Protein backbone atom coordinates (compact mmCIF):
# COMPACT_ATOMS: atom_id res chain seq x y z
CA UNK A 1 0.00 0.00 0.00
CA UNK A 2 1.44 3.42 -0.98
CA UNK A 3 1.70 6.29 1.53
CA UNK A 4 0.95 9.93 0.66
CA UNK A 5 4.27 11.28 1.99
CA UNK A 6 7.89 10.19 2.04
CA UNK A 7 7.92 10.58 5.86
CA UNK A 8 5.40 8.32 7.58
CA UNK A 9 6.43 9.17 11.16
CA UNK A 10 9.06 11.06 13.17
CA UNK A 11 10.81 9.97 16.37
CA UNK A 12 13.09 12.11 18.51
CA UNK A 13 14.98 11.63 21.78
CA UNK A 14 15.07 14.41 24.37
CA UNK A 15 18.11 14.84 26.63
CA UNK A 16 18.85 16.80 29.78
CA UNK A 17 21.84 19.08 30.36
CA UNK A 18 24.15 16.10 30.98
CA UNK A 19 23.18 14.37 27.74
CA UNK A 20 21.04 11.72 29.43
CA UNK A 21 17.96 10.66 27.47
CA UNK A 22 14.82 11.74 29.33
CA UNK A 23 12.03 10.96 26.86
CA UNK A 24 11.10 9.85 23.35
CA UNK A 25 8.52 11.56 21.13
CA UNK A 26 6.83 9.86 18.20
CA UNK A 27 4.38 11.32 15.70
CA UNK A 28 2.71 9.94 12.58
CA UNK A 29 1.90 12.34 9.80
CA UNK A 30 -1.27 14.24 10.71
CA UNK A 31 -1.61 12.54 14.15
CA UNK A 32 -1.11 13.85 17.68
CA UNK A 33 2.38 13.83 19.19
CA UNK A 34 3.04 10.95 21.60
CA UNK A 35 5.63 11.09 24.39
CA UNK A 36 7.23 8.25 26.30
CA UNK A 37 9.09 9.43 29.38
CA UNK A 38 12.08 7.60 30.78
CA UNK A 39 11.28 5.47 33.82
CA UNK A 40 14.15 4.78 36.19
CA UNK A 41 14.24 1.15 37.29
CA UNK A 42 17.46 1.34 39.29
CA UNK A 43 19.41 3.59 41.64
CA UNK A 44 23.19 4.07 41.77
CA UNK A 45 25.15 4.94 44.88
CA UNK A 46 28.90 5.28 45.39
CA UNK A 47 29.91 3.54 48.63
CA UNK A 48 33.01 2.89 50.70
CA UNK A 49 33.80 0.45 53.50
CA UNK A 50 36.84 -0.78 55.39
CA UNK A 51 38.70 -4.10 55.34
CA UNK A 52 41.23 -3.79 58.15
CA UNK A 53 43.39 -0.81 57.27
CA UNK A 54 42.29 -0.90 53.61
CA UNK A 55 39.48 1.33 52.32
CA UNK A 56 37.43 -0.16 49.49
CA UNK A 57 35.23 1.87 47.16
CA UNK A 58 32.45 0.65 44.94
CA UNK A 59 29.05 1.18 43.37
CA UNK A 60 25.78 -0.15 44.76
CA UNK A 61 23.01 -0.59 42.20
CA UNK A 62 19.51 -1.13 43.61
CA UNK A 63 16.01 -1.58 42.18
CA UNK A 64 14.05 1.69 42.22
CA UNK A 65 11.29 0.04 44.25
CA UNK A 66 11.32 0.45 48.02
CA UNK A 67 11.64 -2.15 50.76
CA UNK A 68 14.38 -4.61 51.68
CA UNK A 69 16.04 -6.48 48.82
CA UNK A 70 18.28 -9.53 48.47
CA UNK A 71 21.83 -8.59 47.53
CA UNK A 72 24.90 -9.96 45.77
CA UNK A 73 28.57 -9.09 46.25
CA UNK A 74 30.46 -9.38 42.96
CA UNK A 75 33.87 -10.99 43.56
CA UNK A 76 36.83 -10.31 41.27
CA UNK A 77 38.84 -12.64 39.12
CA UNK A 78 42.62 -12.19 38.87
CA UNK A 79 44.38 -8.97 37.97
CA UNK A 80 43.69 -5.28 38.56
CA UNK A 81 39.89 -5.36 38.35
CA UNK A 82 37.66 -2.44 39.22
CA UNK A 83 33.95 -2.22 39.98
CA UNK A 84 33.00 -1.98 36.31
CA UNK A 85 34.41 -5.36 35.35
CA UNK A 86 31.35 -7.44 36.19
CA UNK A 87 28.65 -4.83 36.79
CA UNK A 88 27.45 -4.93 33.15
CA UNK A 89 26.78 -8.65 33.47
CA UNK A 90 24.95 -8.22 36.76
CA UNK A 91 22.37 -5.75 35.48
CA UNK A 92 19.89 -8.54 34.78
CA UNK A 93 19.91 -9.29 38.52
CA UNK A 94 18.76 -5.77 39.34
CA UNK A 95 15.75 -6.18 37.05
CA UNK A 96 14.88 -9.22 39.11
CA UNK A 97 14.83 -7.31 42.38
CA UNK A 98 18.42 -7.81 43.57
CA UNK A 99 20.85 -5.21 44.90
CA UNK A 100 24.33 -5.60 43.37
CA UNK A 101 27.60 -4.36 44.87
CA UNK A 102 30.67 -4.05 42.68
CA UNK A 103 33.83 -2.69 44.28
CA UNK A 104 37.34 -1.76 43.17
CA UNK A 105 39.92 -4.37 44.11
CA UNK A 106 42.44 -3.12 46.67
CA UNK A 107 44.92 -0.82 44.96
CA UNK A 108 42.60 -0.25 41.97
CA UNK A 109 40.38 2.76 41.28
CA UNK A 110 39.43 4.45 44.53
CA UNK A 111 40.49 1.58 46.83
CA UNK A 112 43.65 1.69 48.91
CA UNK A 113 46.05 -1.20 49.47
CA UNK A 114 47.84 -3.34 46.88
CA UNK A 115 46.38 -6.44 45.24
CA UNK A 116 49.86 -7.41 44.03
CA UNK A 117 50.94 -8.20 47.59
CA UNK A 118 47.60 -9.61 48.78
CA UNK A 119 47.04 -13.27 49.63
CA UNK A 120 43.81 -15.13 48.95
CA UNK A 121 43.05 -14.71 52.66
CA UNK A 122 43.44 -10.94 52.31
CA UNK A 123 41.13 -10.83 49.29
CA UNK A 124 38.60 -13.04 51.08
CA UNK A 125 38.70 -10.55 53.95
CA UNK A 126 37.70 -7.82 51.49
CA UNK A 127 34.71 -9.93 50.41
CA UNK A 128 33.69 -10.42 54.04
CA UNK A 129 33.98 -6.66 54.58
CA UNK A 130 31.66 -6.03 51.63
CA UNK A 131 29.23 -8.63 52.99
CA UNK A 132 29.24 -7.07 56.47
CA UNK A 133 28.76 -3.60 55.00
CA UNK A 134 25.63 -4.72 53.14
CA UNK A 135 24.21 -6.14 56.37
CA UNK A 136 24.24 -2.66 57.90
CA UNK A 137 21.96 -1.15 55.25
CA UNK A 138 18.25 -0.67 55.87
CA UNK A 139 17.39 -1.36 52.20
CA UNK A 140 18.92 -4.86 52.21
CA UNK A 141 17.65 -8.05 53.80
CA UNK A 142 20.64 -9.24 55.86
CA UNK A 143 19.50 -12.87 55.60
CA UNK A 144 19.59 -12.82 51.77
CA UNK A 145 23.10 -11.67 50.87
CA UNK A 146 25.19 -13.91 48.62
CA UNK A 147 28.43 -13.99 46.62
CA UNK A 148 28.98 -14.30 42.88
CA UNK A 149 32.32 -14.38 41.08
CA UNK A 150 34.37 -15.85 38.26
CA UNK A 151 37.73 -17.58 37.90
CA UNK A 152 40.07 -16.61 40.78
CA UNK A 153 36.94 -15.84 42.83
CA UNK A 154 36.44 -19.60 43.01
CA UNK A 155 39.38 -19.78 45.43
CA UNK A 156 38.42 -16.61 47.32
CA UNK A 157 34.65 -16.95 47.84
CA UNK A 158 34.75 -20.24 49.81
CA UNK A 159 37.33 -18.69 52.15
CA UNK A 160 34.97 -15.75 52.66
CA UNK A 161 31.87 -17.91 53.06
CA UNK A 162 33.52 -20.09 55.72
CA UNK A 163 34.19 -16.89 57.68
CA UNK A 164 30.80 -15.31 56.92
CA UNK A 165 28.74 -18.34 57.84
CA UNK A 166 25.42 -16.51 57.36
CA UNK A 167 26.03 -15.91 53.62
CA UNK A 168 22.84 -16.95 51.84
CA UNK A 169 24.51 -18.50 48.79
CA UNK A 170 27.67 -18.75 46.72
CA UNK A 171 27.74 -18.79 42.91
CA UNK A 172 31.07 -19.70 41.29
CA UNK A 173 31.67 -19.51 37.55
CA UNK A 174 34.82 -21.28 36.32
CA UNK A 175 36.22 -21.65 39.83
CA UNK A 176 39.02 -24.14 40.46
CA UNK A 177 38.96 -26.99 42.95
CA UNK A 178 42.72 -27.61 42.65
CA UNK A 179 45.76 -25.39 43.42
CA UNK A 180 46.66 -22.49 41.07
CA UNK A 181 49.96 -24.14 40.11
CA UNK A 182 48.02 -27.09 38.72
CA UNK A 183 45.58 -24.92 36.76
CA UNK A 184 48.48 -22.91 35.34
CA UNK A 185 50.10 -26.07 33.99
CA UNK A 186 46.74 -27.24 32.57
CA UNK A 187 46.26 -23.90 30.83
CA UNK A 188 49.82 -23.77 29.47
CA UNK A 189 49.61 -27.29 28.07
CA UNK A 190 46.23 -26.73 26.43
CA UNK A 191 47.02 -23.34 24.92
CA UNK A 192 50.36 -24.48 23.52
CA UNK A 193 48.72 -27.56 22.04
CA UNK A 194 46.01 -25.41 20.45
CA UNK A 195 48.67 -23.34 18.65
CA UNK A 196 50.02 -26.56 17.07
CA UNK A 197 53.28 -26.37 19.02
CA UNK A 198 55.27 -29.61 18.61
CA UNK A 199 54.46 -32.06 21.44
CA UNK A 200 58.15 -32.30 22.44
CA UNK A 201 58.25 -28.52 23.02
CA UNK A 202 55.03 -28.62 25.01
CA UNK A 203 56.42 -31.39 27.22
CA UNK A 204 59.70 -29.52 27.81
CA UNK A 205 57.94 -26.30 28.81
CA UNK A 206 55.55 -28.14 31.13
CA UNK A 207 58.51 -29.95 32.70
CA UNK A 208 60.23 -26.59 33.22
CA UNK A 209 57.12 -25.18 34.92
CA UNK A 210 57.07 -28.15 37.28
CA UNK A 211 60.74 -27.58 38.16
CA UNK A 212 59.95 -23.89 38.69
CA UNK A 213 57.12 -24.63 41.11
CA UNK A 214 59.21 -27.20 42.97
CA UNK A 215 61.96 -24.65 43.55
CA UNK A 216 59.43 -21.99 44.60
CA UNK A 217 57.76 -24.39 47.01
CA UNK A 218 60.83 -26.03 48.58
CA UNK A 219 63.83 -23.83 47.78
CA UNK A 220 65.48 -26.94 46.34
CA UNK A 221 66.44 -27.83 42.77
CA UNK A 222 67.69 -24.48 41.46
CA UNK A 223 70.50 -26.00 39.38
CA UNK A 224 68.16 -28.43 37.63
CA UNK A 225 65.65 -25.66 36.93
CA UNK A 226 68.31 -23.23 35.67
CA UNK A 227 69.83 -25.86 33.36
CA UNK A 228 66.44 -26.72 31.86
CA UNK A 229 65.66 -23.02 31.42
CA UNK A 230 68.99 -22.38 29.68
CA UNK A 231 68.52 -25.37 27.37
CA UNK A 232 65.06 -24.21 26.35
CA UNK A 233 66.18 -20.60 25.90
CA UNK A 234 69.00 -21.68 23.57
CA UNK A 235 66.46 -23.30 21.27
CA UNK A 236 63.36 -21.06 21.64
CA UNK A 237 64.69 -17.64 22.67
CA UNK A 238 64.63 -15.58 25.85
CA UNK A 239 62.00 -16.80 28.34
CA UNK A 240 59.40 -14.35 29.70
CA UNK A 241 59.70 -12.77 33.18
CA UNK A 242 57.33 -15.43 34.49
CA UNK A 243 60.20 -17.91 34.01
CA UNK A 244 62.79 -16.04 36.17
CA UNK A 245 66.50 -16.45 35.51
CA UNK A 246 67.69 -15.54 39.01
CA UNK A 247 66.66 -16.95 42.40
CA UNK A 248 66.00 -13.46 43.82
CA UNK A 249 63.58 -12.34 41.08
CA UNK A 250 60.41 -10.80 42.63
CA UNK A 251 58.16 -13.16 40.65
CA UNK A 252 59.15 -15.99 42.99
CA UNK A 253 57.33 -14.19 45.82
CA UNK A 254 54.18 -13.97 43.70
CA UNK A 255 54.31 -17.72 43.04
CA UNK A 256 54.92 -18.53 46.72
CA UNK A 257 52.05 -16.31 47.86
CA UNK A 258 49.33 -17.74 45.60
CA UNK A 259 50.25 -20.78 43.55
CA UNK A 260 50.33 -23.44 46.25
CA UNK A 261 47.02 -22.63 47.90
CA UNK A 262 45.01 -25.84 48.21
CA UNK A 263 41.26 -25.10 48.14
CA UNK A 264 40.31 -28.59 49.32
CA UNK A 265 40.40 -28.01 53.10
CA UNK A 266 38.22 -24.89 52.81
CA UNK A 267 35.74 -26.52 50.45
CA UNK A 268 35.45 -29.40 52.91
CA UNK A 269 34.20 -26.85 55.49
CA UNK A 270 31.76 -25.08 53.17
CA UNK A 271 28.13 -25.29 54.29
CA UNK A 272 26.83 -22.34 52.23
CA UNK A 273 24.28 -23.22 49.51
CA UNK A 274 26.45 -23.39 46.38
CA UNK A 275 26.02 -23.23 42.63
CA UNK A 276 29.22 -23.87 40.64
CA UNK A 277 29.38 -23.74 36.84
CA UNK A 278 32.16 -24.63 34.39
CA UNK A 279 32.57 -24.31 30.65
CA UNK A 280 32.99 -27.58 28.78
CA UNK A 281 35.65 -25.96 26.55
CA UNK A 282 37.52 -24.01 29.23
CA UNK A 283 41.26 -24.44 28.60
CA UNK A 284 42.23 -22.97 31.96
CA UNK A 285 39.95 -24.49 34.60
CA UNK A 286 39.32 -27.97 33.20
CA UNK A 287 35.65 -28.69 33.73
CA UNK A 288 35.58 -32.39 34.62
CA UNK A 289 38.66 -32.25 36.86
CA UNK A 290 37.51 -29.24 38.86
CA UNK A 291 33.88 -30.28 39.09
CA UNK A 292 35.05 -33.62 40.55
CA UNK A 293 37.26 -31.79 43.09
CA UNK A 294 34.39 -29.54 44.23
CA UNK A 295 31.99 -32.47 44.40
CA UNK A 296 34.29 -34.62 46.51
CA UNK A 297 34.97 -31.75 48.90
CA UNK A 298 31.34 -30.63 49.28
CA UNK A 299 30.23 -34.21 49.83
CA UNK A 300 32.90 -34.59 52.52
CA UNK A 301 31.68 -31.31 54.05
CA UNK A 302 28.17 -32.67 54.34
CA UNK A 303 26.92 -29.65 52.38
CA UNK A 304 23.24 -30.36 51.82
CA UNK A 305 22.53 -27.76 49.14
CA UNK A 306 24.83 -27.62 46.14
CA UNK A 307 24.53 -27.88 42.37
CA UNK A 308 27.52 -28.39 40.06
CA UNK A 309 27.09 -28.09 36.29
CA UNK A 310 29.23 -28.19 33.16
CA UNK A 311 27.89 -25.87 30.45
CA UNK A 312 28.08 -27.36 26.94
CA UNK A 313 30.22 -25.44 24.43
CA UNK A 314 31.12 -22.72 26.95
CA UNK A 315 34.55 -21.25 27.64
CA UNK A 316 36.20 -19.80 30.75
CA UNK A 317 33.97 -16.71 30.68
CA UNK A 318 30.80 -18.77 30.29
CA UNK A 319 30.39 -17.61 26.69
CA UNK A 320 29.44 -20.05 23.98
CA UNK A 321 32.23 -21.01 21.59
CA UNK A 322 32.54 -23.23 18.55
CA UNK A 323 35.44 -25.51 17.60
CA UNK A 324 37.12 -24.67 14.30
CA UNK A 325 39.05 -27.18 12.20
CA UNK A 326 42.38 -26.11 13.71
CA UNK A 327 40.96 -26.82 17.22
CA UNK A 328 41.07 -23.16 18.27
CA UNK A 329 38.04 -21.94 20.17
CA UNK A 330 36.10 -19.36 18.19
CA UNK A 331 33.58 -17.23 20.11
CA UNK A 332 30.00 -17.36 18.84
CA UNK A 333 29.24 -13.89 17.53
CA UNK A 334 26.74 -12.03 19.69
CA UNK A 335 25.95 -8.58 20.94
CA UNK A 336 27.57 -7.76 24.25
CA UNK A 337 28.39 -4.90 26.61
CA UNK A 338 31.61 -4.12 28.45
CA UNK A 339 32.78 -6.81 30.83
CA UNK A 340 31.84 -10.47 30.61
CA UNK A 341 29.00 -11.68 28.41
CA UNK A 342 27.83 -14.91 29.97
CA UNK A 343 25.80 -17.45 28.08
CA UNK A 344 22.04 -17.60 28.51
CA UNK A 345 22.60 -20.86 30.40
CA UNK A 346 24.68 -19.06 33.03
CA UNK A 347 22.13 -16.27 33.29
CA UNK A 348 19.32 -18.82 33.55
CA UNK A 349 21.04 -20.73 36.34
CA UNK A 350 21.83 -17.58 38.31
CA UNK A 351 18.31 -16.25 37.77
CA UNK A 352 16.87 -19.50 39.10
CA UNK A 353 18.85 -19.05 42.29
CA UNK A 354 17.77 -15.41 42.56
CA UNK A 355 14.13 -16.42 42.30
CA UNK A 356 14.66 -19.14 44.91
CA UNK A 357 16.23 -16.61 47.28
CA UNK A 358 13.38 -14.18 46.81
CA UNK A 359 10.87 -16.92 47.47
CA UNK A 360 12.95 -18.35 50.35
CA UNK A 361 13.09 -21.81 48.78
CA UNK A 362 16.23 -23.62 50.08
CA UNK A 363 17.37 -25.46 46.98
CA UNK A 364 19.90 -25.04 44.20
CA UNK A 365 18.23 -27.45 41.80
CA UNK A 366 18.30 -25.40 38.58
CA UNK A 367 17.71 -28.28 36.19
C-alpha positions as CSV (number, residue, x, y, z in Angstrom):
1,X,0.0,0.0,0.0
2,X,1.4,3.4,-1.0
3,X,1.7,6.3,1.5
4,X,1.0,9.9,0.7
5,X,4.3,11.3,2.0
6,X,7.9,10.2,2.0
7,X,7.9,10.6,5.9
8,X,5.4,8.3,7.6
9,X,6.4,9.2,11.2
10,X,9.1,11.1,13.2
11,X,10.8,10.0,16.4
12,X,13.1,12.1,18.5
13,X,15.0,11.6,21.8
14,X,15.1,14.4,24.4
15,X,18.1,14.8,26.6
16,X,18.8,16.8,29.8
17,X,21.8,19.1,30.4
18,X,24.1,16.1,31.0
19,X,23.2,14.4,27.7
20,X,21.0,11.7,29.4
21,X,18.0,10.7,27.5
22,X,14.8,11.7,29.3
23,X,12.0,11.0,26.9
24,X,11.1,9.8,23.4
25,X,8.5,11.6,21.1
26,X,6.8,9.9,18.2
27,X,4.4,11.3,15.7
28,X,2.7,9.9,12.6
29,X,1.9,12.3,9.8
30,X,-1.3,14.2,10.7
31,X,-1.6,12.5,14.2
32,X,-1.1,13.9,17.7
33,X,2.4,13.8,19.2
34,X,3.0,11.0,21.6
35,X,5.6,11.1,24.4
36,X,7.2,8.2,26.3
37,X,9.1,9.4,29.4
38,X,12.1,7.6,30.8
39,X,11.3,5.5,33.8
40,X,14.2,4.8,36.2
41,X,14.2,1.1,37.3
42,X,17.5,1.3,39.3
43,X,19.4,3.6,41.6
44,X,23.2,4.1,41.8
45,X,25.2,4.9,44.9
46,X,28.9,5.3,45.4
47,X,29.9,3.5,48.6
48,X,33.0,2.9,50.7
49,X,33.8,0.4,53.5
50,X,36.8,-0.8,55.4
51,X,38.7,-4.1,55.3
52,X,41.2,-3.8,58.1
53,X,43.4,-0.8,57.3
54,X,42.3,-0.9,53.6
55,X,39.5,1.3,52.3
56,X,37.4,-0.2,49.5
57,X,35.2,1.9,47.2
58,X,32.4,0.7,44.9
59,X,29.0,1.2,43.4
60,X,25.8,-0.2,44.8
61,X,23.0,-0.6,42.2
62,X,19.5,-1.1,43.6
63,X,16.0,-1.6,42.2
64,X,14.1,1.7,42.2
65,X,11.3,0.0,44.3
66,X,11.3,0.4,48.0
67,X,11.6,-2.1,50.8
68,X,14.4,-4.6,51.7
69,X,16.0,-6.5,48.8
70,X,18.3,-9.5,48.5
71,X,21.8,-8.6,47.5
72,X,24.9,-10.0,45.8
73,X,28.6,-9.1,46.3
74,X,30.5,-9.4,43.0
75,X,33.9,-11.0,43.6
76,X,36.8,-10.3,41.3
77,X,38.8,-12.6,39.1
78,X,42.6,-12.2,38.9
79,X,44.4,-9.0,38.0
80,X,43.7,-5.3,38.6
81,X,39.9,-5.4,38.3
82,X,37.7,-2.4,39.2
83,X,33.9,-2.2,40.0
84,X,33.0,-2.0,36.3
85,X,34.4,-5.4,35.4
86,X,31.4,-7.4,36.2
87,X,28.7,-4.8,36.8
88,X,27.4,-4.9,33.2
89,X,26.8,-8.6,33.5
90,X,24.9,-8.2,36.8
91,X,22.4,-5.7,35.5
92,X,19.9,-8.5,34.8
93,X,19.9,-9.3,38.5
94,X,18.8,-5.8,39.3
95,X,15.8,-6.2,37.1
96,X,14.9,-9.2,39.1
97,X,14.8,-7.3,42.4
98,X,18.4,-7.8,43.6
99,X,20.8,-5.2,44.9
100,X,24.3,-5.6,43.4
101,X,27.6,-4.4,44.9
102,X,30.7,-4.1,42.7
103,X,33.8,-2.7,44.3
104,X,37.3,-1.8,43.2
105,X,39.9,-4.4,44.1
106,X,42.4,-3.1,46.7
107,X,44.9,-0.8,45.0
108,X,42.6,-0.3,42.0
109,X,40.4,2.8,41.3
110,X,39.4,4.4,44.5
111,X,40.5,1.6,46.8
112,X,43.6,1.7,48.9
113,X,46.1,-1.2,49.5
114,X,47.8,-3.3,46.9
115,X,46.4,-6.4,45.2
116,X,49.9,-7.4,44.0
117,X,50.9,-8.2,47.6
118,X,47.6,-9.6,48.8
119,X,47.0,-13.3,49.6
120,X,43.8,-15.1,49.0
121,X,43.0,-14.7,52.7
122,X,43.4,-10.9,52.3
123,X,41.1,-10.8,49.3
124,X,38.6,-13.0,51.1
125,X,38.7,-10.6,53.9
126,X,37.7,-7.8,51.5
127,X,34.7,-9.9,50.4
128,X,33.7,-10.4,54.0
129,X,34.0,-6.7,54.6
130,X,31.7,-6.0,51.6
131,X,29.2,-8.6,53.0
132,X,29.2,-7.1,56.5
133,X,28.8,-3.6,55.0
134,X,25.6,-4.7,53.1
135,X,24.2,-6.1,56.4
136,X,24.2,-2.7,57.9
137,X,22.0,-1.1,55.2
138,X,18.3,-0.7,55.9
139,X,17.4,-1.4,52.2
140,X,18.9,-4.9,52.2
141,X,17.6,-8.1,53.8
142,X,20.6,-9.2,55.9
143,X,19.5,-12.9,55.6
144,X,19.6,-12.8,51.8
145,X,23.1,-11.7,50.9
146,X,25.2,-13.9,48.6
147,X,28.4,-14.0,46.6
148,X,29.0,-14.3,42.9
149,X,32.3,-14.4,41.1
150,X,34.4,-15.9,38.3
151,X,37.7,-17.6,37.9
152,X,40.1,-16.6,40.8
153,X,36.9,-15.8,42.8
154,X,36.4,-19.6,43.0
155,X,39.4,-19.8,45.4
156,X,38.4,-16.6,47.3
157,X,34.6,-17.0,47.8
158,X,34.7,-20.2,49.8
159,X,37.3,-18.7,52.2
160,X,35.0,-15.7,52.7
161,X,31.9,-17.9,53.1
162,X,33.5,-20.1,55.7
163,X,34.2,-16.9,57.7
164,X,30.8,-15.3,56.9
165,X,28.7,-18.3,57.8
166,X,25.4,-16.5,57.4
167,X,26.0,-15.9,53.6
168,X,22.8,-16.9,51.8
169,X,24.5,-18.5,48.8
170,X,27.7,-18.7,46.7
171,X,27.7,-18.8,42.9
172,X,31.1,-19.7,41.3
173,X,31.7,-19.5,37.5
174,X,34.8,-21.3,36.3
175,X,36.2,-21.6,39.8
176,X,39.0,-24.1,40.5
177,X,39.0,-27.0,42.9
178,X,42.7,-27.6,42.6
179,X,45.8,-25.4,43.4
180,X,46.7,-22.5,41.1
181,X,50.0,-24.1,40.1
182,X,48.0,-27.1,38.7
183,X,45.6,-24.9,36.8
184,X,48.5,-22.9,35.3
185,X,50.1,-26.1,34.0
186,X,46.7,-27.2,32.6
187,X,46.3,-23.9,30.8
188,X,49.8,-23.8,29.5
189,X,49.6,-27.3,28.1
190,X,46.2,-26.7,26.4
191,X,47.0,-23.3,24.9
192,X,50.4,-24.5,23.5
193,X,48.7,-27.6,22.0
194,X,46.0,-25.4,20.4
195,X,48.7,-23.3,18.7
196,X,50.0,-26.6,17.1
197,X,53.3,-26.4,19.0
198,X,55.3,-29.6,18.6
199,X,54.5,-32.1,21.4
200,X,58.1,-32.3,22.4
201,X,58.3,-28.5,23.0
202,X,55.0,-28.6,25.0
203,X,56.4,-31.4,27.2
204,X,59.7,-29.5,27.8
205,X,57.9,-26.3,28.8
206,X,55.5,-28.1,31.1
207,X,58.5,-29.9,32.7
208,X,60.2,-26.6,33.2
209,X,57.1,-25.2,34.9
210,X,57.1,-28.2,37.3
211,X,60.7,-27.6,38.2
212,X,60.0,-23.9,38.7
213,X,57.1,-24.6,41.1
214,X,59.2,-27.2,43.0
215,X,62.0,-24.6,43.5
216,X,59.4,-22.0,44.6
217,X,57.8,-24.4,47.0
218,X,60.8,-26.0,48.6
219,X,63.8,-23.8,47.8
220,X,65.5,-26.9,46.3
221,X,66.4,-27.8,42.8
222,X,67.7,-24.5,41.5
223,X,70.5,-26.0,39.4
224,X,68.2,-28.4,37.6
225,X,65.7,-25.7,36.9
226,X,68.3,-23.2,35.7
227,X,69.8,-25.9,33.4
228,X,66.4,-26.7,31.9
229,X,65.7,-23.0,31.4
230,X,69.0,-22.4,29.7
231,X,68.5,-25.4,27.4
232,X,65.1,-24.2,26.4
233,X,66.2,-20.6,25.9
234,X,69.0,-21.7,23.6
235,X,66.5,-23.3,21.3
236,X,63.4,-21.1,21.6
237,X,64.7,-17.6,22.7
238,X,64.6,-15.6,25.9
239,X,62.0,-16.8,28.3
240,X,59.4,-14.3,29.7
241,X,59.7,-12.8,33.2
242,X,57.3,-15.4,34.5
243,X,60.2,-17.9,34.0
244,X,62.8,-16.0,36.2
245,X,66.5,-16.5,35.5
246,X,67.7,-15.5,39.0
247,X,66.7,-17.0,42.4
248,X,66.0,-13.5,43.8
249,X,63.6,-12.3,41.1
250,X,60.4,-10.8,42.6
251,X,58.2,-13.2,40.7
252,X,59.2,-16.0,43.0
253,X,57.3,-14.2,45.8
254,X,54.2,-14.0,43.7
255,X,54.3,-17.7,43.0
256,X,54.9,-18.5,46.7
257,X,52.0,-16.3,47.9
258,X,49.3,-17.7,45.6
259,X,50.3,-20.8,43.5
260,X,50.3,-23.4,46.3
261,X,47.0,-22.6,47.9
262,X,45.0,-25.8,48.2
263,X,41.3,-25.1,48.1
264,X,40.3,-28.6,49.3
265,X,40.4,-28.0,53.1
266,X,38.2,-24.9,52.8
267,X,35.7,-26.5,50.5
268,X,35.5,-29.4,52.9
269,X,34.2,-26.9,55.5
270,X,31.8,-25.1,53.2
271,X,28.1,-25.3,54.3
272,X,26.8,-22.3,52.2
273,X,24.3,-23.2,49.5
274,X,26.4,-23.4,46.4
275,X,26.0,-23.2,42.6
276,X,29.2,-23.9,40.6
277,X,29.4,-23.7,36.8
278,X,32.2,-24.6,34.4
279,X,32.6,-24.3,30.6
280,X,33.0,-27.6,28.8
281,X,35.7,-26.0,26.6
282,X,37.5,-24.0,29.2
283,X,41.3,-24.4,28.6
284,X,42.2,-23.0,32.0
285,X,40.0,-24.5,34.6
286,X,39.3,-28.0,33.2
287,X,35.6,-28.7,33.7
288,X,35.6,-32.4,34.6
289,X,38.7,-32.3,36.9
290,X,37.5,-29.2,38.9
291,X,33.9,-30.3,39.1
292,X,35.1,-33.6,40.5
293,X,37.3,-31.8,43.1
294,X,34.4,-29.5,44.2
295,X,32.0,-32.5,44.4
296,X,34.3,-34.6,46.5
297,X,35.0,-31.7,48.9
298,X,31.3,-30.6,49.3
299,X,30.2,-34.2,49.8
300,X,32.9,-34.6,52.5
301,X,31.7,-31.3,54.1
302,X,28.2,-32.7,54.3
303,X,26.9,-29.7,52.4
304,X,23.2,-30.4,51.8
305,X,22.5,-27.8,49.1
306,X,24.8,-27.6,46.1
307,X,24.5,-27.9,42.4
308,X,27.5,-28.4,40.1
309,X,27.1,-28.1,36.3
310,X,29.2,-28.2,33.2
311,X,27.9,-25.9,30.4
312,X,28.1,-27.4,26.9
313,X,30.2,-25.4,24.4
314,X,31.1,-22.7,26.9
315,X,34.6,-21.3,27.6
316,X,36.2,-19.8,30.7
317,X,34.0,-16.7,30.7
318,X,30.8,-18.8,30.3
319,X,30.4,-17.6,26.7
320,X,29.4,-20.1,24.0
321,X,32.2,-21.0,21.6
322,X,32.5,-23.2,18.6
323,X,35.4,-25.5,17.6
324,X,37.1,-24.7,14.3
325,X,39.0,-27.2,12.2
326,X,42.4,-26.1,13.7
327,X,41.0,-26.8,17.2
328,X,41.1,-23.2,18.3
329,X,38.0,-21.9,20.2
330,X,36.1,-19.4,18.2
331,X,33.6,-17.2,20.1
332,X,30.0,-17.4,18.8
333,X,29.2,-13.9,17.5
334,X,26.7,-12.0,19.7
335,X,26.0,-8.6,20.9
336,X,27.6,-7.8,24.2
337,X,28.4,-4.9,26.6
338,X,31.6,-4.1,28.4
339,X,32.8,-6.8,30.8
340,X,31.8,-10.5,30.6
341,X,29.0,-11.7,28.4
342,X,27.8,-14.9,30.0
343,X,25.8,-17.5,28.1
344,X,22.0,-17.6,28.5
345,X,22.6,-20.9,30.4
346,X,24.7,-19.1,33.0
347,X,22.1,-16.3,33.3
348,X,19.3,-18.8,33.6
349,X,21.0,-20.7,36.3
350,X,21.8,-17.6,38.3
351,X,18.3,-16.3,37.8
352,X,16.9,-19.5,39.1
353,X,18.8,-19.0,42.3
354,X,17.8,-15.4,42.6
355,X,14.1,-16.4,42.3
356,X,14.7,-19.1,44.9
357,X,16.2,-16.6,47.3
358,X,13.4,-14.2,46.8
359,X,10.9,-16.9,47.5
360,X,12.9,-18.3,50.3
361,X,13.1,-21.8,48.8
362,X,16.2,-23.6,50.1
363,X,17.4,-25.5,47.0
364,X,19.9,-25.0,44.2
365,X,18.2,-27.5,41.8
366,X,18.3,-25.4,38.6
367,X,17.7,-28.3,36.2
